[in-house]
Structure formats: structure tokens, C-alpha cells
Amino acid sequence: MPVKLLIDNCTVINNHLAPARGGKVSFTHLIGSALVKAVRAMPEMNNGFDVVDGKPP
């Protein structure tokens, strides 16, 4: 996503939230939301590992 579009989206959302209840949306909120939507759409991409005895498996 182009940064200009990200800035514009934050501005639009913040202007919409201001009169209703206040609060602000940041880039982190938008990126986090996109990541959650991506993992829901493609759950096979949600992967991780645990450290066992100080070493990855």
C-alpha cells in the first residue's frame, strides 16, 4: 500500500471518529488490521515455533 494512501486513510478515519467519540487511529492500527484480515483469509500462512530448552525445534 502506498504511504500516501495510508496517510489519507488515517486522516479520513480520524476525522470521522473525532466528533463521535474521539480517539485516533495510527498506522500500526491499520497495518495490524490488515495482518489479521490476511491471516483469516489464508490461515496456512499463520505459522510459528517455540523455543525448547533454549533452542528452536
PyMOL Python script that loads the backbone (N, CA, C, O; Angstrom):
from pymol import cmd

cmd.read_pdbstr("""\
ATOM      1  N   MET A   1       0.842  -1.169   0.000  1.00  0.00           N
ATOM      2  CA  MET A   1       0.000   0.000   0.000  1.00  0.00           C
ATOM      3  C   MET A   1       0.892   1.238   0.000  1.00  0.00           C
ATOM      4  O   MET A   1       1.812   1.340   0.811  1.00  0.00           O
ATOM      5  N   PRO A   2       0.632   2.153  -0.880  1.00  0.00           N
ATOM      6  CA  PRO A   2       1.422   3.392  -0.884  1.00  0.00           C
ATOM      7  C   PRO A   2       1.229   4.165   0.423  1.00  0.00           C
ATOM      8  O   PRO A   2       0.137   4.190   0.992  1.00  0.00           O
ATOM      9  N   VAL A   3       2.296   4.784   0.877  1.00  0.00           N
ATOM     10  CA  VAL A   3       2.263   5.524   2.143  1.00  0.00           C
ATOM     11  C   VAL A   3       1.266   6.677   2.072  1.00  0.00           C
ATOM     12  O   VAL A   3       0.599   6.971   3.063  1.00  0.00           O
ATOM     13  N   LYS A   4       1.155   7.321   0.940  1.00  0.00           N
ATOM     14  CA  LYS A   4       0.202   8.426   0.787  1.00  0.00           C
ATOM     15  C   LYS A   4      -1.217   7.936   1.048  1.00  0.00           C
ATOM     16  O   LYS A   4      -2.000   8.632   1.695  1.00  0.00           O
ATOM     17  N   LEU A   5      -1.560   6.752   0.557  1.00  0.00           N
ATOM     18  CA  LEU A   5      -2.887   6.186   0.795  1.00  0.00           C
ATOM     19  C   LEU A   5      -3.085   5.865   2.270  1.00  0.00           C
ATOM     20  O   LEU A   5      -4.176   6.062   2.805  1.00  0.00           O
ATOM     21  N   LEU A   6      -2.042   5.374   2.931  1.00  0.00           N
ATOM     22  CA  LEU A   6      -2.106   5.082   4.360  1.00  0.00           C
ATOM     23  C   LEU A   6      -2.353   6.362   5.159  1.00  0.00           C
ATOM     24  O   LEU A   6      -3.163   6.371   6.085  1.00  0.00           O
ATOM     25  N   ILE A   7      -1.664   7.430   4.804  1.00  0.00           N
ATOM     26  CA  ILE A   7      -1.850   8.726   5.468  1.00  0.00           C
ATOM     27  C   ILE A   7      -3.270   9.236   5.244  1.00  0.00           C
ATOM     28  O   ILE A   7      -3.922   9.708   6.176  1.00  0.00           O
ATOM     29  N   ASP A   8      -3.745   9.139   4.003  1.00  0.00           N
ATOM     30  CA  ASP A   8      -5.096   9.601   3.692  1.00  0.00           C
ATOM     31  C   ASP A   8      -6.147   8.796   4.461  1.00  0.00           C
ATOM     32  O   ASP A   8      -7.109   9.365   4.977  1.00  0.00           O
ATOM     33  N   ASN A   9      -5.965   7.479   4.537  1.00  0.00           N
ATOM     34  CA  ASN A   9      -6.914   6.641   5.271  1.00  0.00           C
ATOM     35  C   ASN A   9      -6.937   6.998   6.756  1.00  0.00           C
ATOM     36  O   ASN A   9      -8.007   7.069   7.361  1.00  0.00           O
ATOM     37  N   CYS A  10      -5.766   7.221   7.341  1.00  0.00           N
ATOM     38  CA  CYS A  10      -5.711   7.628   8.758  1.00  0.00           C
ATOM     39  C   CYS A  10      -6.445   8.942   8.967  1.00  0.00           C
ATOM     40  O   CYS A  10      -7.191   9.090   9.935  1.00  0.00           O
ATOM     41  N   THR A  11      -6.242   9.886   8.076  1.00  0.00           N
ATOM     42  CA  THR A  11      -6.881  11.194   8.190  1.00  0.00           C
ATOM     43  C   THR A  11      -8.401  11.075   8.100  1.00  0.00           C
ATOM     44  O   THR A  11      -9.124  11.672   8.898  1.00  0.00           O
ATOM     45  N   VAL A  12      -8.879  10.305   7.128  1.00  0.00           N
ATOM     46  CA  VAL A  12     -10.323  10.135   6.958  1.00  0.00           C
ATOM     47  C   VAL A  12     -10.937   9.474   8.187  1.00  0.00           C
ATOM     48  O   VAL A  12     -11.961   9.935   8.693  1.00  0.00           O
ATOM     49  N   ILE A  13     -10.321   8.402   8.668  1.00  0.00           N
ATOM     50  CA  ILE A  13     -10.851   7.685   9.834  1.00  0.00           C
ATOM     51  C   ILE A  13     -10.822   8.580  11.069  1.00  0.00           C
ATOM     52  O   ILE A  13     -11.797   8.627  11.819  1.00  0.00           O
ATOM     53  N   ASN A  14      -9.729   9.280  11.287  1.00  0.00           N
ATOM     54  CA  ASN A  14      -9.619  10.159  12.459  1.00  0.00           C
ATOM     55  C   ASN A  14     -10.632  11.301  12.403  1.00  0.00           C
ATOM     56  O   ASN A  14     -11.193  11.679  13.431  1.00  0.00           O
ATOM     57  N   ASN A  15     -10.870  11.853  11.210  1.00  0.00           N
ATOM     58  CA  ASN A  15     -11.871  12.913  11.074  1.00  0.00           C
ATOM     59  C   ASN A  15     -13.279  12.375  11.351  1.00  0.00           C
ATOM     60  O   ASN A  15     -14.131  13.095  11.870  1.00  0.00           O
ATOM     61  N   HIS A  16     -13.511  11.135  11.009  1.00  0.00           N
ATOM     62  CA  HIS A  16     -14.812  10.520  11.268  1.00  0.00           C
ATOM     63  C   HIS A  16     -14.992  10.217  12.762  1.00  0.00           C
ATOM     64  O   HIS A  16     -16.090  10.371  13.297  1.00  0.00           O
ATOM     65  N   LEU A  17     -13.919   9.790  13.432  1.00  0.00           N
ATOM     66  CA  LEU A  17     -14.002   9.441  14.849  1.00  0.00           C
ATOM     67  C   LEU A  17     -14.064  10.663  15.763  1.00  0.00           C
ATOM     68  O   LEU A  17     -14.655  10.593  16.840  1.00  0.00           O
ATOM     69  N   ALA A  18     -13.471  11.765  15.357  1.00  0.00           N
ATOM     70  CA  ALA A  18     -13.331  12.935  16.231  1.00  0.00           C
ATOM     71  C   ALA A  18     -14.661  13.427  16.810  1.00  0.00           C
ATOM     72  O   ALA A  18     -14.757  13.557  18.030  1.00  0.00           O
ATOM     73  N   PRO A  19     -15.682  13.705  16.012  1.00  0.00           N
ATOM     74  CA  PRO A  19     -16.913  14.232  16.601  1.00  0.00           C
ATOM     75  C   PRO A  19     -17.717  13.181  17.373  1.00  0.00           C
ATOM     76  O   PRO A  19     -18.446  13.526  18.303  1.00  0.00           O
ATOM     77  N   ALA A  20     -17.594  11.933  17.007  1.00  0.00           N
ATOM     78  CA  ALA A  20     -18.420  10.892  17.616  1.00  0.00           C
ATOM     79  C   ALA A  20     -17.926  10.504  19.003  1.00  0.00           C
ATOM     80  O   ALA A  20     -18.672  10.591  19.979  1.00  0.00           O
ATOM     81  N   ARG A  21     -16.680  10.079  19.091  1.00  0.00           N
ATOM     82  CA  ARG A  21     -16.198   9.582  20.379  1.00  0.00           C
ATOM     83  C   ARG A  21     -14.732   9.905  20.647  1.00  0.00           C
ATOM     84  O   ARG A  21     -14.193   9.501  21.677  1.00  0.00           O
ATOM     85  N   GLY A  22     -14.096  10.608  19.762  1.00  0.00           N
ATOM     86  CA  GLY A  22     -12.687  10.914  19.938  1.00  0.00           C
ATOM     87  C   GLY A  22     -11.841   9.715  19.578  1.00  0.00           C
ATOM     88  O   GLY A  22     -12.304   8.808  18.887  1.00  0.00           O
ATOM     89  N   GLY A  23     -10.626   9.702  20.033  1.00  0.00           N
ATOM     90  CA  GLY A  23      -9.740   8.602  19.701  1.00  0.00           C
ATOM     91  C   GLY A  23      -9.068   8.829  18.369  1.00  0.00           C
ATOM     92  O   GLY A  23      -9.501   9.654  17.564  1.00  0.00           O
ATOM     93  N   LYS A  24      -8.025   8.098  18.156  1.00  0.00           N
ATOM     94  CA  LYS A  24      -7.278   8.233  16.906  1.00  0.00           C
ATOM     95  C   LYS A  24      -6.841   6.867  16.433  1.00  0.00           C
ATOM     96  O   LYS A  24      -6.682   5.936  17.223  1.00  0.00           O
ATOM     97  N   VAL A  25      -6.650   6.761  15.139  1.00  0.00           N
ATOM     98  CA  VAL A  25      -6.142   5.557  14.506  1.00  0.00           C
ATOM     99  C   VAL A  25      -4.736   5.869  14.020  1.00  0.00           C
ATOM    100  O   VAL A  25      -4.488   6.938  13.462  1.00  0.00           O
ATOM    101  N   SER A  26      -3.818   4.934  14.234  1.00  0.00           N
ATOM    102  CA  SER A  26      -2.440   5.129  13.780  1.00  0.00           C
ATOM    103  C   SER A  26      -2.126   4.158  12.646  1.00  0.00           C
ATOM    104  O   SER A  26      -2.935   3.292  12.310  1.00  0.00           O
ATOM    105  N   PHE A  27      -0.950   4.314  12.070  1.00  0.00           N
ATOM    106  CA  PHE A  27      -0.505   3.378  11.032  1.00  0.00           C
ATOM    107  C   PHE A  27      -0.482   1.959  11.588  1.00  0.00           C
ATOM    108  O   PHE A  27      -0.837   1.010  10.889  1.00  0.00           O
ATOM    109  N   THR A  28      -0.067   1.814  12.838  1.00  0.00           N
ATOM    110  CA  THR A  28       0.009   0.492  13.461  1.00  0.00           C
ATOM    111  C   THR A  28      -1.363  -0.173  13.504  1.00  0.00           C
ATOM    112  O   THR A  28      -1.477  -1.376  13.266  1.00  0.00           O
ATOM    113  N   HIS A  29      -2.404   0.600  13.805  1.00  0.00           N
ATOM    114  CA  HIS A  29      -3.762   0.047  13.823  1.00  0.00           C
ATOM    115  C   HIS A  29      -4.143  -0.487  12.444  1.00  0.00           C
ATOM    116  O   HIS A  29      -4.666  -1.595  12.326  1.00  0.00           O
ATOM    117  N   LEU A  30      -3.881   0.301  11.407  1.00  0.00           N
ATOM    118  CA  LEU A  30      -4.269  -0.105  10.053  1.00  0.00           C
ATOM    119  C   LEU A  30      -3.462  -1.311   9.575  1.00  0.00           C
ATOM    120  O   LEU A  30      -4.015  -2.219   8.954  1.00  0.00           O
ATOM    121  N   ILE A  31      -2.172  -1.326   9.857  1.00  0.00           N
ATOM    122  CA  ILE A  31      -1.328  -2.442   9.441  1.00  0.00           C
ATOM    123  C   ILE A  31      -1.708  -3.701  10.212  1.00  0.00           C
ATOM    124  O   ILE A  31      -1.770  -4.785   9.633  1.00  0.00           O
ATOM    125  N   GLY A  32      -1.962  -3.567  11.515  1.00  0.00           N
ATOM    126  CA  GLY A  32      -2.388  -4.710  12.321  1.00  0.00           C
ATOM    127  C   GLY A  32      -3.704  -5.282  11.818  1.00  0.00           C
ATOM    128  O   GLY A  32      -3.863  -6.500  11.732  1.00  0.00           O
ATOM    129  N   SER A  33      -4.642  -4.414  11.489  1.00  0.00           N
ATOM    130  CA  SER A  33      -5.933  -4.862  10.954  1.00  0.00           C
ATOM    131  C   SER A  33      -5.740  -5.611   9.641  1.00  0.00           C
ATOM    132  O   SER A  33      -6.378  -6.639   9.415  1.00  0.00           O
ATOM    133  N   ALA A  34      -4.874  -5.111   8.785  1.00  0.00           N
ATOM    134  CA  ALA A  34      -4.602  -5.784   7.507  1.00  0.00           C
ATOM    135  C   ALA A  34      -3.967  -7.155   7.734  1.00  0.00           C
ATOM    136  O   ALA A  34      -4.286  -8.110   7.026  1.00  0.00           O
ATOM    137  N   LEU A  35      -3.075  -7.258   8.711  1.00  0.00           N
ATOM    138  CA  LEU A  35      -2.450  -8.548   9.006  1.00  0.00           C
ATOM    139  C   LEU A  35      -3.464  -9.567   9.511  1.00  0.00           C
ATOM    140  O   LEU A  35      -3.428 -10.733   9.116  1.00  0.00           O
ATOM    141  N   VAL A  36      -4.367  -9.130  10.382  1.00  0.00           N
ATOM    142  CA  VAL A  36      -5.398 -10.036  10.899  1.00  0.00           C
ATOM    143  C   VAL A  36      -6.297 -10.511   9.763  1.00  0.00           C
ATOM    144  O   VAL A  36      -6.621 -11.696   9.684  1.00  0.00           O
ATOM    145  N   LYS A  37      -6.702  -9.602   8.886  1.00  0.00           N
ATOM    146  CA  LYS A  37      -7.544  -9.987   7.749  1.00  0.00           C
ATOM    147  C   LYS A  37      -6.811 -10.954   6.826  1.00  0.00           C
ATOM    148  O   LYS A  37      -7.419 -11.884   6.295  1.00  0.00           O
ATOM    149  N   ALA A  38      -5.523 -10.746   6.631  1.00  0.00           N
ATOM    150  CA  ALA A  38      -4.736 -11.631   5.774  1.00  0.00           C
ATOM    151  C   ALA A  38      -4.630 -13.032   6.371  1.00  0.00           C
ATOM    152  O   ALA A  38      -4.745 -14.020   5.646  1.00  0.00           O
ATOM    153  N   VAL A  39      -4.414 -13.130   7.668  1.00  0.00           N
ATOM    154  CA  VAL A  39      -4.310 -14.447   8.321  1.00  0.00           C
ATOM    155  C   VAL A  39      -5.654 -15.161   8.306  1.00  0.00           C
ATOM    156  O   VAL A  39      -5.703 -16.383   8.163  1.00  0.00           O
ATOM    157  N   ARG A  40      -6.749 -14.410   8.454  1.00  0.00           N
ATOM    158  CA  ARG A  40      -8.077 -15.039   8.365  1.00  0.00           C
ATOM    159  C   ARG A  40      -8.331 -15.573   6.955  1.00  0.00           C
ATOM    160  O   ARG A  40      -8.917 -16.643   6.786  1.00  0.00           O
ATOM    161  N   ALA A  41      -7.894 -14.832   5.958  1.00  0.00           N
ATOM    162  CA  ALA A  41      -8.112 -15.251   4.575  1.00  0.00           C
ATOM    163  C   ALA A  41      -7.200 -16.415   4.186  1.00  0.00           C
ATOM    164  O   ALA A  41      -7.583 -17.250   3.366  1.00  0.00           O
ATOM    165  N   MET A  42      -5.996 -16.480   4.765  1.00  0.00           N
ATOM    166  CA  MET A  42      -5.025 -17.521   4.431  1.00  0.00           C
ATOM    167  C   MET A  42      -4.434 -18.087   5.721  1.00  0.00           C
ATOM    168  O   MET A  42      -3.282 -17.793   6.040  1.00  0.00           O
ATOM    169  N   PRO A  43      -5.196 -18.897   6.476  1.00  0.00           N
ATOM    170  CA  PRO A  43      -4.729 -19.380   7.778  1.00  0.00           C
ATOM    171  C   PRO A  43      -3.469 -20.246   7.690  1.00  0.00           C
ATOM    172  O   PRO A  43      -2.748 -20.379   8.678  1.00  0.00           O
ATOM    173  N   GLU A  44      -3.198 -20.828   6.539  1.00  0.00           N
ATOM    174  CA  GLU A  44      -1.986 -21.641   6.395  1.00  0.00           C
ATOM    175  C   GLU A  44      -0.712 -20.802   6.509  1.00  0.00           C
ATOM    176  O   GLU A  44       0.371 -21.345   6.726  1.00  0.00           O
ATOM    177  N   MET A  45      -0.839 -19.482   6.363  1.00  0.00           N
ATOM    178  CA  MET A  45       0.327 -18.601   6.485  1.00  0.00           C
ATOM    179  C   MET A  45       0.630 -18.246   7.936  1.00  0.00           C
ATOM    180  O   MET A  45       1.679 -17.668   8.222  1.00  0.00           O
ATOM    181  N   ASN A  46      -0.275 -18.584   8.858  1.00  0.00           N
ATOM    182  CA  ASN A  46      -0.078 -18.313  10.274  1.00  0.00           C
ATOM    183  C   ASN A  46       0.778 -19.445  10.854  1.00  0.00           C
ATOM    184  O   ASN A  46       0.275 -20.541  11.102  1.00  0.00           O
ATOM    185  N   ASN A  47       2.028 -19.185  11.063  1.00  0.00           N
ATOM    186  CA  ASN A  47       2.963 -20.213  11.496  1.00  0.00           C
ATOM    187  C   ASN A  47       3.907 -19.625  12.529  1.00  0.00           C
ATOM    188  O   ASN A  47       4.114 -18.412  12.572  1.00  0.00           O
ATOM    189  N   GLY A  48       4.459 -20.457  13.334  1.00  0.00           N
ATOM    190  CA  GLY A  48       5.417 -20.007  14.333  1.00  0.00           C
ATOM    191  C   GLY A  48       6.156 -21.200  14.922  1.00  0.00           C
ATOM    192  O   GLY A  48       5.947 -22.337  14.499  1.00  0.00           O
ATOM    193  N   PHE A  49       7.015 -20.942  15.892  1.00  0.00           N
ATOM    194  CA  PHE A  49       7.731 -22.017  16.561  1.00  0.00           C
ATOM    195  C   PHE A  49       7.969 -21.628  18.002  1.00  0.00           C
ATOM    196  O   PHE A  49       7.906 -20.452  18.363  1.00  0.00           O
ATOM    197  N   ASP A  50       8.239 -22.616  18.812  1.00  0.00           N
ATOM    198  CA  ASP A  50       8.567 -22.393  20.210  1.00  0.00           C
ATOM    199  C   ASP A  50      10.031 -22.714  20.441  1.00  0.00           C
ATOM    200  O   ASP A  50      10.632 -23.502  19.710  1.00  0.00           O
ATOM    201  N   VAL A  51      10.589 -22.106  21.448  1.00  0.00           N
ATOM    202  CA  VAL A  51      11.965 -22.417  21.863  1.00  0.00           C
ATOM    203  C   VAL A  51      11.864 -23.502  22.946  1.00  0.00           C
ATOM    204  O   VAL A  51      11.180 -23.327  23.954  1.00  0.00           O
ATOM    205  N   VAL A  52      12.550 -24.610  22.718  1.00  0.00           N
ATOM    206  CA  VAL A  52      12.547 -25.717  23.650  1.00  0.00           C
ATOM    207  C   VAL A  52      13.971 -25.908  24.164  1.00  0.00           C
ATOM    208  O   VAL A  52      14.890 -26.150  23.382  1.00  0.00           O
ATOM    209  N   ASP A  53      14.149 -25.800  25.460  1.00  0.00           N
ATOM    210  CA  ASP A  53      15.484 -25.922  26.079  1.00  0.00           C
ATOM    211  C   ASP A  53      16.476 -24.935  25.464  1.00  0.00           C
ATOM    212  O   ASP A  53      17.642 -25.267  25.245  1.00  0.00           O
ATOM    213  N   GLY A  54      16.000 -23.719  25.188  1.00  0.00           N
ATOM    214  CA  GLY A  54      16.880 -22.671  24.672  1.00  0.00           C
ATOM    215  C   GLY A  54      17.201 -22.790  23.192  1.00  0.00           C
ATOM    216  O   GLY A  54      18.004 -22.012  22.677  1.00  0.00           O
ATOM    217  N   LYS A  55      16.589 -23.753  22.488  1.00  0.00           N
ATOM    218  CA  LYS A  55      16.857 -23.938  21.060  1.00  0.00           C
ATOM    219  C   LYS A  55      15.556 -24.047  20.291  1.00  0.00           C
ATOM    220  O   LYS A  55      14.585 -24.618  20.787  1.00  0.00           O
ATOM    221  N   PRO A  56      15.528 -23.499  19.075  1.00  0.00           N
ATOM    222  CA  PRO A  56      14.331 -23.691  18.250  1.00  0.00           C
ATOM    223  C   PRO A  56      14.269 -25.150  17.794  1.00  0.00           C
ATOM    224  O   PRO A  56      15.309 -25.785  17.621  1.00  0.00           O
ATOM    225  N   PRO A  57      13.049 -25.693  17.595  1.00  0.00           N
ATOM    226  CA  PRO A  57      12.937 -27.093  17.190  1.00  0.00           C
ATOM    227  C   PRO A  57      13.461 -27.368  15.794  1.00  0.00           C
ATOM    228  O   PRO A  57      13.423 -28.509  15.333  1.00  0.00           O
TER     229      PRO A  57
END
""", "prot")
cmd.dss("prot")
cmd.show_as("cartoon", "prot")
cmd.util.cbc("prot")
cmd.orient("prot")
